[in-house]
Amino acid sequence: MNRPYNFSAGPAAIPEEVLQQAAAEMLDWHGSGMSVMEMSHRGKEFVAICEQAEADLRELLAIPPEFKILFMQGGGLGENAIVPLNLSRAATVDFVVTGGWSQKSRKEAGKYAAEVHTAASSEASSFTTLPDPASWQLSRGASYVHICSNETIHGVEFHQLPDLKALGSDAPLVVDFSSHVASRPVDWSRVGLAFGGAQKNLGPAGVTLVVVREDLIGHALPICPSAFDYKNVANNDSRYNTPPTWGIYVAGLTFQWIKRQREGDLPGIAAMEARNIAKARLLYDFIDQSGLYLNKVAPNCRSRMNVPFLLNNNALDEAFLAGAKERGLLQLKGHKSVGGMRASIYNAMPLAGVQALVAYMREFERQRA
Ligand SMILES: *Cc1c(COP(=O)(O)O)cnc(C)c1O
């Protein structure tokens, strides 16, 4: 019996192979006589798990040696505070506001940064477009520029990271990549720091990934909690205090799963990207030719991970969701701030899941034509 397809935006589907391996190792990890949940975070077993996860991620995402990989707690929202506490140096920080998540990040930074400046916003288009980087009003001497590279609620994605140097800015780019990390390669030459909660595309909730250039570490404000000072976390290999050990372990299994993936000749992240492009194209092409479903995002900035769509008559929403659930298509209800539906199609969603969704959408539309 196949498991249903889970379109949740997060916590989201985890590859079945990963769940099975975690289940098989639940009571006794590799002959240690312990579950990973029962191990000392400083013991040799867990240290090996953590080091392997870090090495696999560094390889998969081609993270250069001058960047530290930190496994933290606090989630994406935690980092909304932790980033300004570590990087703002009590100066101005710039925000590019492109949806619900960057809006939230900007608000939180206002508690810690001396000044928060909105360099660009796509609010006038109800966040259905992205502002052209050439039009951004970057401040001189900003401590950093924050973007959310994939807006999980509004379904917009930067298909390329902005090149701040080419825009005349020396500020490091801070990227919230919570909802599309590991869905495509990252151009690290354009990044100062990237963060993401694990529960969208990496593993269970509880672990937060931070990838930060070394020269940005060590400048925390005096009020920064010690456990959230990147210097303490980095100097102790993510074990300054007890890290989310189970989350790191399952994320590590997911990294190994990604390493095993192939799409034609493409391995790992390149395979994920090719598959994600194919999945997104199938769904958007179907929506665009349909008379019932509508996605309002400009085609050149549509998210490959989160596909919000409306039915042209919202009285049909409940029937759509009920029929989907009957067919094993779960958690398609849209975010309350935009309504309608949202299909999140992260790495763990196979092409067959998107095909099943499109087949159902087609049938639902036909029945009402
Ligand atoms: C889910 C999400 C967050 C919030 O993460 P939490 O772990 O719930 O704090 C932040 N940013 C983006 C882009 C997200 O998708």
The ligand as an SDF file (V2000), in Angstrom:
LIG
                    3D

 15 15  0  0  0  0  0  0  0  0999 V2000
    8.7690   28.2680    7.4200 C   0  0  0  0  0  0  0  0  0  0  0  0
    9.5780   29.4670    7.1470 C   0  0  0  0  0  0  0  0  0  0  0  0
   10.1290   30.2400    8.1820 C   0  0  0  0  0  0  0  0  0  0  0  0
    9.8000   30.0010    9.6490 C   0  0  0  0  0  0  0  0  0  0  0  0
   10.3960   28.9460   10.1690 O   0  0  0  0  0  0  0  0  0  0  0  0
   10.1400   28.4800   11.6810 P   0  0  0  0  0  0  0  0  0  0  0  0
   11.0490   27.3080   11.7570 O   0  0  0  0  0  0  0  0  0  0  0  0
    8.6820   28.1420   11.8190 O   0  0  0  0  0  0  0  0  0  0  0  0
   10.5350   29.5840   12.5790 O   0  0  0  0  0  0  0  0  0  0  0  0
   10.9340   31.3030    7.8520 C   0  0  0  0  0  0  0  0  0  0  0  0
   11.1740   31.6250    6.5610 N   0  0  0  0  0  0  0  0  0  0  0  0
   10.6540   30.9170    5.5490 C   0  0  0  0  0  0  0  0  0  0  0  0
   10.9570   31.3080    4.1510 C   0  0  0  0  0  0  0  0  0  0  0  0
    9.8430   29.8130    5.8100 C   0  0  0  0  0  0  0  0  0  0  0  0
    9.3110   29.1170    4.7970 O   0  0  0  0  0  0  0  0  0  0  0  0
  1  2  1  0
  2  3  1  0
  2 14  2  0
  3  4  1  0
  3 10  2  0
  4  5  1  0
  5  6  1  0
  6  7  2  0
  6  8  1  0
  6  9  1  0
 10 11  1  0
 11 12  2  0
 12 13  1  0
 12 14  1  0
 14 15  1  0
M  END
$$$$
